Amino acid sequence: MQGTETTIGTGWPRDPAPVTARHASDAPTSGVTVPSFGWTGVAMALHRLQQQPTSSLVTVHVPGHLPLTIDVEAHAYWWDTPLAEFPTDPLELEVVTTPKDPAQEAARAPGHGLDALLWLVGNHSFLGELAWWLQRHDRYRLVRWPDLTALPHTPDQRRMTAMLGYTYLPVAELANAGDADPSEARRLVNAYSLMRLLRSETPDAADTATAQEPAPTPATAPPRRGGPARRLRDLLGL
């Protein structure tokens, strides 16, 4: 079956996003404070700068912590809080996007690599739902391997990462293949999308209709889990 292949992060959603998402992500990038929605607002601000690169910084004010500064263009961040103490569910965040000041940038010390922070932001945003720029029926695959030794992860995430490195999978099938909760599969895909590690493939309309209308099974058939997903796990030795 053939579909349309794109790299994640090359455009905006094909379906209209909720009004709150549009307000957070379309805010001007000139010293403006935008609604945060927790880490979701941070993810959206970063995604916007990934798609429309500008010489801007994202500053996140987290209660009880010094400000977090993120430079998407330089793929770096500055924060006194160790990522081992990352606040997974802050009550309130303030997200401010400002233009870079060349004088300040020249004096700034080297930052930390951004991947580990993007992993945490992606895993703790959108309340376990799919990021608003992703499509539920699209199939996803890794374009390169993440360094899981530098990322805190669960056994389910490790299994699903191996599967995404092997073939294109829609999120629902990824969860089934990994014997994982669907919300964990969505969080994983969100994180890899924010890290710009995914490629997507859009299924044909006929494929989508088939996925929405699974074939009935006989009433006497025992419940089964897996099928192609089980074979994929067996092939990968998971």
URMO-V239884 format. One record per backbone hydrogen bond with DSSP energy under -0.5 kcal/mol. CO is the residue of the C=O (numbers start at 0). NH is the residue of the N-H. If there is no record, write none. Layout:
[[CO | NH] [CO | NH]]
This chain:
[[2 | 4] [3 | 201] [5 | 199] [6 | 9] [17 | 21] [18 | 22] [19 | 23] [20 | 24] [21 | 25] [31 | 96] [33 | 94] [35 | 40] [36 | 39] [37 | 40] [37 | 41] [38 | 42] [39 | 43] [40 | 44] [41 | 45] [42 | 46] [43 | 47] [44 | 48] [45 | 49] [46 | 50] [47 | 51] [53 | 55] [54 | 99] [56 | 58] [56 | 97] [57 | 69] [58 | 60] [58 | 95] [59 | 61] [59 | 67] [60 | 62] [60 | 93] [61 | 64] [66 | 68] [67 | 59] [68 | 77] [69 | 57] [69 | 71] [70 | 74] [70 | 75] [71 | 74] [74 | 113] [75 | 70] [76 | 111] [77 | 68] [81 | 84] [82 | 85] [85 | 87] [86 | 89] [91 | 62] [93 | 60] [93 | 95] [94 | 33] [95 | 58] [95 | 97] [96 | 30] [96 | 31] [97 | 56] [99 | 101] [100 | 104] [101 | 105] [102 | 106] [103 | 107] [104 | 107] [111 | 76] [113 | 117] [114 | 118] [115 | 119] [116 | 120] [117 | 121] [118 | 122] [119 | 123] [120 | 123] [121 | 124] [124 | 127] [125 | 128] [130 | 133] [134 | 137] [135 | 170] [137 | 170] [138 | 200] [139 | 168] [140 | 198] [145 | 147] [146 | 149] [147 | 150] [153 | 157] [154 | 158] [155 | 159] [156 | 160] [157 | 161] [158 | 162] [159 | 163] [160 | 164] [162 | 165] [162 | 166] [163 | 141] [168 | 139] [169 | 173] [170 | 174] [171 | 175] [172 | 176] [173 | 177] [174 | 179] [175 | 178] [180 | 183] [180 | 184] [181 | 185] [182 | 186] [183 | 187] [184 | 188] [185 | 189] [186 | 190] [187 | 191] [188 | 192] [189 | 193] [190 | 194] [191 | 196] [192 | 195] [196 | 142] [196 | 143] [197 | 7] [198 | 140] [199 | 5] [200 | 138] [200 | 202] [201 | 3] [203 | 207] [204 | 208] [205 | 209] [206 | 210] [207 | 211] [208 | 212] [209 | 212] [217 | 220] [224 | 226] [225 | 228] [226 | 230] [227 | 231] [228 | 232] [229 | 233] [230 | 234] [231 | 235] [232 | 236] [232 | 237] [233 | 236]]
